[in-house]
Amino acid sequence: MSVLGSTLDVQGGDYAAARETMLERLGELDAELLKSVAGGGEKYVRRHRGRGKLLARERIELLLDPDTPFLELSPLAGWGSDYAVGASLVTGIGVVEGVECLITANDPTVRGGASNPWTLKKALRANEIAYANRLPVISLVESGGADLPSQKEIFIPGGALFRDLTRLSEAGIPTVAVVFGNSTAGGAYVPGMSDHVIMVKEQSKVFLGGPPLVKMATGEEAGDEELGGADMHTRVSGLGDYFALDEPDALRRARRVVFRLNWRKAHGSPPPGTVEPPAYDEEELLGVVPGDLRTPFDPRDVVARIVDGSDFDEFKPRYGTSLVTGWARLHGYPLGILANARGVLFSEESQKATQFIQLANQRDIPLLFLHNTTGYMVGKEYEQGGIIKHGAMMINAVSNSKVPHLSVLMGASYGAGHYGMCGRAYDPRFLFAWPSAKSAVMGPQQLAGVMSIVMRESAAAKGKPFDEEADAGLRAMVEQQIEAESLPMFLSGRLYDDGVIDPRDTRTVLGMCLSAVHTAPVEGARGGFGVFRM
């Protein structure tokens, strides 16, 4: 075994300071996550319970196998916007009757579960994850449809939700809808396009037009039940497949539907007894990343605390040393790892990464990208040495790699380095961030400095005096703006990641992701990387 050593001095002052900073950021994160859990607030939660209904997360808990984890996705969706944190929708991956499923649940305590633009983005991301990883989809439905004041941002792109359901079904990925309340207008197509539909007695209301709209459009008088109730749809229209007496019965029936799917993972799970915990305490991950991201840290200290047995076979350890690459197992699954060591990517690192990605594709091994990069190196020497074509080579390899990619932003993730390390635009199966992460076109000080230089040169070219005081004020303002826009909660609110996670949970989160991706076939590219500029 190639067990990694550790460079962390857990008794030292630097470690203590980094740990304290991380704990402060985790406290801030927890406060924001609680807003998502709180839904529409105490008043609307009390009203919902008064109707004898379960909350969205309570429904999920009853649906899941006992004592199994739920990997919630995009819990900060909508953060920093005019909409509630969480975007009135809970999404995630959990185990139902031994089957890993993608679960979505409307939160009816937030404006009746109405969908806003962030709800739509979150739901589409959930469908994307289900499709890529071949995860059965269970929709726990209770929504009044679109949040009408924002319809201009929902209606046109919103049709993709229904397209996704049909594409999942066409691909042989089961879809199950459990309707707990309203599923009206466009929302009626969620059960309408699902493979299996469960409705609840005197609660489910599924119709294209409710009684007021029918009255307005046709003059016809009709009540909720005869127009779209569970009894009608399971006896008359045939839209409902199962009639549940109450919410627990509906969730029991959903579990039985999954039980009868005859669903099997493409690769199965690692044999029992083959998974070995890391040799180091995951608690120590709190003190790995310095509070100032300009201070480098050794990513091997992270790898040693997340992979099985801390066993890591490093690839090309003496070449391109600011990028660590190598092979490991995580919860029994084989894994190739690329991790930034000193921030900057040079030509050697780019070529090393390209070869490593090709090898992973030859062997059908998923890849994990651990981000802490300021981007590709600039300067006359490096431009003449071919940094553009070598960086392009790495990005080409990442773009055309066919094995599943997982990304974790630990520290900086700036510029084209974010792309080369498989940022959001490069379709990693899952992407998570630590509270210490930052991502932008470049660091705040660098960006403000570049703007200052350009303005100074422009003034000189025009023969005008340069206002130093105004420049200082502008630089401070730009730095503040870029700093705020590069923080993980801001980025997560815009769904540029799948969640901000506690570093101590990294091994568990990645293990759940690897298990999910192995539900689908894991097959690498055999050639087909496009033209590499040599």
N, C-alpha and C positions, 0 to 999 in steps of 0.2 A: 504493500500500500504506500501511496505517496501522500502521507498526512501532512497538511500545511502547518507550519509554525505560526505564531502570532506575534506581531510587533506592538500590539496594544499594551501600554502600561496602565493597567486598570487602577493603579494606586496613584498615578501621576496627576498633576494639576491640569494639564491639557485635556486629559480624559474627563476629569470631573467637570470642567467648564463646558465641554462639548455635550456631555450628558445633561447638564442643567439646562442648556439652551434647547436641546431636543425635547426635554420634558415640558418646558414652557410652551413650545410649539404644539406639542401633543395636547396640552390643556386647552389651547386656543381651538385646535381641531375638534376636540370633544364637544366644546361649547356649540360649535356650528353644526355638528352631527346631531346634537340633541334637538336643534330646531327642525331638522328633517323628521326625527322620530315623533316630535310633538304634533306634526300634521297641521291642522287648521287651528290648533289651540284648544284650551280647556273647554270653552263654551261649545264648540262644534263636536268635540270628542264626547262630551256629556250628552249632547243631543243625539248623536249616532248610537251611543249605548242605550239611550232611552228608547230607541226603536227596536231594541233586542238584537242589535247587530254586532258582529265582531269587527275589530279594527284590522287594517290591511296586514300588519305584521302578525297579528294573532291568527288570521286565516292561513298565512304562510306556515306558521309554527305547527298548526294542526295538520297541514298537508304533508309536512316533511316527516321522514322516519325519525323516531325518537332518538335524542342524543346525537344527532348528526349536525354538522355545521352548515351555515348558510353564508355564502360569499356574496354580500350585497354589492351591487355595481352602481356607480354614478350617484352615490347618496347626496352629493353636494350640487347636483344639477340645478341650475338657476341661481346659484349663489352670486350675490352682487347685482342681481337684476331686480325688477319690480315684482317678481313672482316668488312664491314660497320656496325656501330651500328644500330640495328633493323633487320639486316639479310635480307634486300630487301623484307620484307613481313610485312604487317600490319594484326594483328589478334585481335579480341575482340568480345564483346557481345553487341548487340544493338537491338532496337525494330523496326520491319518492319510490317506495317499494324497491329499493336497491338500484334505481335508475337515476343517473344524473340528469336533471332537467333545468331548463331555463324558465324561470318563473317571473311573471309580471303581475302586479296587484295595484289597481287603482286605489288611491286614498280618498274616499268620499268625504272626509272631514275638511278637505281643502277645496272650497268652491264646488262641492258636490262631485269631486273627482274629475272636473272639467279639464280638458287638455289645453295647455298653452304651448308656445313654441318650444320651450325646453322639455316639456313632456314628450312632444313629438320626437325631438332629437334623441332623447333617452330611450324611447321605445324602439326607434329605428336601430340604435346601437345594440340593444338587446337582441333584436331579430338578426342582426349581422353576426353576433356572437353565436347564436343558435345555429345559423346556417353553416358557418365556417367549421364549427365543431360537431355538427350533427347531434345537437341536443334537443330532445323533445321539448315542446313549448307548452306551458300551462298558463293560461290567462285567467286571472281572478278579476272579474269584470264588475265594476259599478261606477259608471261615469255618465254625466249628463251631456257628453259630447264635447264639442269645441267650446273653449272660452270665447264667446262671440266677439268681445271687443278686440281680440287679437286674431280674428278669423283670416285676415289678409295674409298672415304669416303661417297659417296652418292649412287652409283649404287646399291650395295647389300642391304642396309637397306631401300633404297628409295621406293622399291616395296610396303612397308607397307602403303604408302599414298593411293595407289589404292585399296589395301585390305580394308583399313578403309572405303573408300567410299561405297564399296559393302556391308560391314557389317552394316554401318549406314542404308543403304537402306533396307537390310534384316530385321533390327530391326524396320522398319516402320518410321525411322527418315528421313524426306525429305532432298534431296540434290539438289541444284540449281547451275548451272555454267553460268556465264555471261562472254563471251569471248570478250575482247576488242582489242586484238592484237594477237601476236604469242602464240600458244599453241602447241608446236611441240615435236616430238619424244615421250618420255615417258609422257610428259605433255599433249599430245593429249588424254590420258586416263582420264584426269580430266573431260572434258565434256563427254568422252565416257562412263564413269561410273557414271555420275550424272543422277538423275531422270528427271531433266528439264534443257534444254540448250537454251540459248539465244545468238545469234550472231549478230554482227554489220556489216552493209553494208560496203564493201571495207576496213574493218579494221581487222576482224577476220581472222586468218590464222591457221587452224587446220589440221595438217598432220603428219603422222609417219615419213616421209622423205620429206624434202624440195626439191625444184628444183635441187640444186647442188647434193644432195645425190641420187636423182632419176636418174639424168644424169650419175652419176658415177656407180650406181648399175645396171642400165638397159639400159642406152643409150637413154632413152626416154627424149624428150624435153617437158617440161610442165611449165606453168606459175603459180604464186601463187594462182590466183583466181580459175582457173580450177582444181588445185590440192587440194586446201583446203579453198577456200573462203566461206563467209557466203551464197552467192547466191547459190553456188553449194550444200553446205551441207543442206540447207533448201529446195531445189528443187529436188536434185538428190540422194544424199546418205542417207538423212533422219536423219543424226546426229544432225542437228539443229532443234529445235522445234519452235523457234520464230525468225523472221527476223526483226531486229531493224534498223531504218534509221540512227541513230546516238547514241552517248553515253547516253544522257538524255533519249532518247526513250528506250534504253536497260534497264536502271535502272527503268523506269516506268513499263516496262513489267515484270521485276523481282518482283516489288512490287505487281503487279496483280497476279503473280503466287503464292506468299505467301498468298495473300488475299483469294485465292481459295483453299488453303490447307485443310481447315476445321480443323485447328489445335487447340487443347485445352490443357491447363495445367492440370496435374493430380490432383492438389490440389487447383487451382484457387488462387486468391489473398485475403489478409485479407479484411474484410468488411470495406467500407469507414468510416472514422471517428473514427476508433479504434487505429490509430497510433498517439502516443503522443511523442513530441520531448523530449530530455533529459532536466533535470532541470538545467544543467550546460552548459556553453559555450564551444563548440568544439574547439574554438581558444585556450583554456587553455591546450589542449593536447600537444601543442608545448613545454611546460615547465615541463612535467611529468617525462621524462627519464633524469637522470643526465648525464652529459658529460662523467663521469667516471663510467662505468658499474659495478664497484665493490661497488658502493654506492647503497643500496637497495631503492626501491620505492614501494608504495602501488598500486597494480593493480586495486583496487577498484576505484581509481581516474580515471582510463581509462574506466572501466565499467560504471561508473556514467555519462560519457560523450558520450557514444555510444548507450546505451539501452533505450528503450521507457520509458519516465517518470523517468529515473534513478531508476526504480523500480527493485529490485534484492532480491530474497529470497535465502539467503546463506544456503548451505547444510554443515552440520558438522562444523560450524564456530569455535568450540573450540578444534577440533581434527585435527592433521596434518596441523598446521596453516601456514606453508610455501607454501601451495597450497590452493588457494581460489576456491571453487566450488559453483555453484548455478544456479538458474533458472531466466530467464528474457524473454522479447520479444524485437525484433529488427525489426523495420518497420512492426510491427504486427505479425511477425513470432515467434513462440516459439523457445527458444534456451537454451541449457545447456552450461555453461561457466566453463572452467578450466584455472586458471591464476596463474602463479608463483609469490609468494609474497616475498620470501627472497632468491631466487636462488637455494638453495640446496633442493633436494628431498630425504626425509628419508623414512623409512619403513611405517610410519603412513600415509604419503602423498600418497604413492603408493597404499596402501590398500583403502584409501578414494577415490582415483581416479578410481580404479577398480570398486568399488560399484557404484559410480556415473555414470560411462559409462554404466554399466549394466542397471541402472534405465532409462537412456536416451533411450536405446534400447527397453526397455519394453514399453515406452511411445511414440516411434517413433519421438523423438525430436532430431534435428541436434545438433552438438557439435561445440563449438568454443574454440580453444586453443590459449591462449595469452602467448607467450614465454618470459621468462626472467630467464633462468636456467643455472647453471654451471654444472648440472648433478646430479647423485645419490651420496649420501654421502659415503666416504671411511674411513677406519680406523678399528682397531681391534674390538672395541665395536660394530660397525655397521655390520661388516662382521659376527661376532658371532650372532648378532641379526637377521640375515637373509636378509640383504639388496639385495643380488643377487636375491633370490627367490621372494621377494616382488616387486623389480623393474621389474623382468620378468613377474610377474602377471599383472602389469600395461601395459607393452608392449603387452602382450597377449590380454588384453582387447581392446587396441587401434587397434591392428592388425585385430581382428575378429569382431569388431563393424561394423554394417551394416548401421547405420544412416549416413547421410552426415557429413563430418568433414570440418571445415574451420580453417586455422591456420594463425596467424599473429605474426611475429617475431618483438617484440618491443625492446628488449635488447639482452642479451646473449642467445645463444642457443647452448650449448656445450655438447659434449659427448653423452652418452646414454640418457641424459635428452632430447636431441633433438628428439630422437626416441620416448620416452615415451610421449612427447607432440605432437606427430603426425607430424614429419618432412616429407620432400619430399618423402622419401622411403616408407612411410606408406599411400600413396595415398590419401591425403586430396583432396576434390573436388577442393579447391582453397587454395593457400598459398601466402601470401603477406608479405613484410618486410617494416619496417620503416627505414629511413636513419640512425637511431641510432643502428640498429641491427648488431650483429656479430655472426657468426656460424663457428665452427671448432671442432676438436676432443677434444680440451681444449683451455684455454686461452693462449695467446702467452708467457706470463711470466712463466706459469706453464709448458708448453711444453718444453721451453728452459731449465728450471730448472731441469726437469726430465732427459733430455738428458745429462746435466752437471753431475748430480749425478751418472748416469750409467757409464759415461766415467771416472769419478773420481774413482769409485769402480773397474772398469776394470783395471785402471792403478795400483791401490793398489794391486790387486790380482796378477798382473804380476811383482810386485816389482819395477815398473818404477816410476820416478818422474812425477808429474802432472804439466802441463804447464798452470799456472793460466792466463797468458796473452792471450794465444791462446784460452783458455776456455771463457774468457770475450768477445773476438771478435766473437767467434762462437755463443755465447748466443745472442749477439746483432743482428747478421745476421739472426738467426732463428726467434727471436722475430719480426724483421722487415718483414720477409717473411710470417709468420703466420698471422700477423696483416693485411698485404695486402690481403691475400687470404681469410680472414674471413669477409671482408667488403661487404656490400649488393650489390654494383654495380658489384663487381667481381662475386659474387654468382648468381646474376640475369643474368649476361652475359652468364652464363652457364646453364640457365633455371632451376636453383635449387629453384626458386620461380616464381610466375606469374606476378611479378612486384614490384617495390619499390614505396610506396605510401606516400603522405603527411599525417601525423597523423590526420589532420583535415578532411580528406576525408574518414576516416575509417568507420564511420557509413554508409555513402553513398555506398561505395564499398561493404561492407558486406551485405547491404540491397539488392543490385543488385545480389550478389551471392546467397543469400537466395531465392530470387525470381526465379533465374535460377534453383536452385536445386529442387524447388517445381514444376518445369515442369515435372519432373519424380516422380514416387511414392517414398515416404519417409517411409521406413519400417525398423525397427530395427531387430537385431538378437534375436531370442527366444531360449536362450541357445546357444549351438554350439560355445563356447569360447575355446574349447580345455581344457587341464588339467591345472588347477591352482595349483601350488605348495604351499601348506599351511604351 
